[in-house]
Amino acid sequence: MIMAEGRIGIVPALILAVGIGFAGMQVAGGIERFRMAERTLTVKGLAERDVKSDFAVWTVPFRRAENDFGSVQQALTADRERVVAFLREQGFSDDEIEVRPLQVQDLLAREYGSDRVALRFTGQGQVVVKSARVDLVAAASNRVDPLVEAGVQLGGDGSDGTPRYQLRGFNDIKPILLEEATLSARELASKFAADAGARLGPLRSANQGAIRITDDDDSDMDTSRTIGKRLRVVSTFQFGLE
């Protein structure tokens, strides 16, 4: 909203008219408030950047169910070995592969629940890949058919086996974005002041705003599922006018 408050003072009426008219055209471009009486100008600076995730966590879950405890445990152990071998074949090192303990549950030993179960023992296991090689993780996660063909039952425990991508270098990018937002705001404010016949004064206050992270198509869905991410910040600045 454009606001003109109080008495104009020494600023000619013509300059005021030009300034207000120009402000009306620039609202959508970032001008937030123009207070002639206080001789201040509040603008918003926008900065946006597309970045690539720099770390991936990929959980590969598998499960089994039998009526014999030992059979479930042996099957899960064999499945875990197949998963680890598959990941090594894809190029992951042992430092990038984390093997989780196996879990087997006796459904008839539950305090609550029906005693009519198709298979008494259910078990699951997980192998987790943690790697900065995000492209390798993305490619390997689409090549799991050999595991399915080998009889490994992928999935379980609410996990769909989709990699999660992180931006661990966020703090390195943040200052750059804020600087770009500041320059954007100052450029807009300087142009407005010049067109209104005034001179941009010192910065009086600033609010850096929150940095918003979306996926690379600007969706607000789960951004951890995409390698590409978009960072956007809108900062607010108040300048004096001379």
DRENFI-393916 format. One record per residue (C-alpha): x, y, z; residue in one letter. Coordinates in steps of 0.2 Angstrom, whole numbers, padded with zeros to 4 digits, always signed. Layout:
<rs>
XYZa/...
</rs>
This chain:
<rs>
+0000+0000+0000m/+0006+0018-0004i/+0004+0030+0010m/+0008+0049+0010a/+0007+0056+0028e/+0008+0073+0036g/+0014+0090+0028r/+0025+0090+0013i/+0037+0103+0019g/+0050+0109+0006i/+0046+0095-0007v/+0037+0103-0021p/+0019+0097-0025a/+0024+0092-0042l/+0038+0080-0036i/+0026+0073-0024l/+0013+0069-0038a/+0027+0061-0048v/+0033+0051-0034g/+0016+0044-0029i/+0011+0040-0047g/+0027+0031-0049f/+0025+0022-0032a/+0008+0016-0038g/+0016+0008-0053m/+0030+0000-0043q/+0020-0009-0029v/+0021-0026-0038a/+0039-0023-0040g/+0044-0022-0022g/+0039-0004-0016i/+0030-0007+0001e/+0028+0010+0009r/+0033+0028+0004f/+0031+0040+0018r/+0035+0058+0012m/+0032+0066+0029a/+0044+0055+0037e/+0055+0054+0022r/+0057+0036+0022t/+0055+0022+0009l/+0052+0004+0013t/+0055-0009+0000v/+0057-0028-0002k/+0072-0036-0010g/+0070-0053-0018l/+0084-0066-0021a/+0081-0083-0028e/+0093-0097-0033r/+0092-0115-0039d/+0104-0127-0030v/+0108-0145-0030k/+0107-0156-0015s/+0124-0161-0008d/+0120-0177+0003f/+0108-0192+0002a/+0101-0204+0014v/+0093-0220+0006w/+0085-0233+0017t/+0083-0250+0008v/+0070-0259+0019p/+0066-0278+0017f/+0054-0290+0026r/+0049-0308+0028r/+0036-0318+0036a/+0035-0337+0041e/+0028-0348+0054n/+0045-0353+0060d/+0056-0340+0069f/+0073-0347+0063g/+0067-0347+0045s/+0062-0329+0046v/+0079-0324+0053q/+0089-0334+0040q/+0079-0327+0026a/+0082-0309+0032l/+0100-0312+0035t/+0102-0319+0017a/+0092-0304+0010d/+0103-0292+0020r/+0118-0300+0012e/+0110-0298-0005r/+0106-0279-0002v/+0124-0276+0003v/+0131-0285-0011a/+0120-0275-0023f/+0125-0258-0016l/+0144-0263-0017r/+0141-0267-0036e/+0133-0250-0038q/+0149-0242-0032g/+0146-0238-0014f/+0160-0240-0002s/+0158-0249+0015d/+0159-0232+0023d/+0143-0227+0014e/+0134-0242+0019i/+0126-0244+0036e/+0118-0261+0041v/+0104-0260+0054r/+0100-0274+0066p/+0086-0287+0061l/+0070-0287+0070q/+0058-0302+0071v/+0041-0301+0079q/+0030-0315+0086d/+0012-0310+0082l/+0005-0322+0095l/+0016-0315+0109a/+0007-0298+0107r/-0003-0292+0122e/-0017-0287+0111y/-0022-0294+0094g/-0030-0308+0086s/-0023-0326+0088d/-0028-0329+0070r/-0013-0325+0060v/-0008-0331+0043a/+0010-0332+0047l/+0016-0331+0065r/+0033-0323+0064f/+0036-0307+0054t/+0053-0298+0052g/+0061-0284+0044q/+0078-0277+0041g/+0086-0261+0034q/+0102-0256+0025v/+0105-0237+0024v/+0116-0228+0012v/+0123-0211+0017k/+0133-0203+0004s/+0137-0186-0004a/+0137-0194-0021r/+0119-0189-0024v/+0118-0194-0042d/+0124-0211-0039l/+0111-0213-0025v/+0098-0207-0038a/+0103-0219-0051a/+0105-0235-0039a/+0088-0232-0032s/+0081-0235-0049n/+0090-0251-0052r/+0084-0262-0038v/+0075-0275-0050d/+0089-0288-0048p/+0085-0288-0029l/+0066-0291-0033v/+0071-0305-0045e/+0082-0313-0032a/+0067-0314-0020g/+0070-0299-0009v/+0054-0292-0003q/+0058-0273-0002l/+0048-0261+0009g/+0041-0262+0026g/+0040-0251+0042d/+0032-0237+0033g/+0047-0234+0021s/+0045-0234+0003d/+0063-0235-0001g/+0064-0218-0009t/+0081-0208-0006p/+0080-0192+0004r/+0091-0178-0002y/+0098-0164+0010q/+0107-0148+0007l/+0120-0148+0021r/+0129-0133+0013g/+0114-0122+0017f/+0123-0110+0028n/+0136-0107+0015d/+0123-0101+0003i/+0113-0091+0015k/+0124-0076+0016p/+0125-0075-0003i/+0106-0075-0005l/+0104-0061+0009l/+0117-0051+0000e/+0108-0052-0017e/+0091-0048-0008a/+0100-0032-0001t/+0107-0027-0018l/+0090-0030-0026s/+0081-0019-0013a/+0094-0005-0014r/+0093-0004-0033e/+0074-0003-0032l/+0075+0010-0019a/+0088+0020-0028s/+0077+0020-0044k/+0062+0025-0035f/+0071+0040-0026a/+0078+0046-0042a/+0062+0046-0051d/+0053+0055-0037a/+0067+0069-0037g/+0074+0063-0021a/+0091+0055-0015r/+0092+0039-0006l/+0098+0041+0011g/+0105+0028+0024p/+0098+0011+0028l/+0087+0013+0044r/+0081-0004+0047s/+0081-0022+0039a/+0072-0038+0041n/+0081-0052+0032q/+0065-0063+0032g/+0065-0082+0031a/+0073-0092+0017i/+0060-0103+0009r/+0065-0120+0002i/+0055-0128-0012t/+0058-0142-0024d/+0065-0137-0041d/+0048-0135-0049d/+0042-0123-0035d/+0031-0135-0027s/+0028-0135-0008d/+0028-0154-0007m/+0041-0165+0002d/+0057-0156-0004t/+0068-0170+0003s/+0063-0181-0012r/+0071-0170-0025t/+0089-0167-0029i/+0086-0150-0036g/+0080-0137-0023k/+0075-0119-0025r/+0079-0106-0012l/+0070-0090-0011r/+0071-0075+0002v/+0061-0059+0003v/+0069-0046+0014s/+0062-0029+0019t/+0072-0013+0021f/+0068+0004+0026q/+0079+0019+0019f/+0079+0037+0022g/+0076+0050+0009l/+0086+0066+0007e/
</rs>
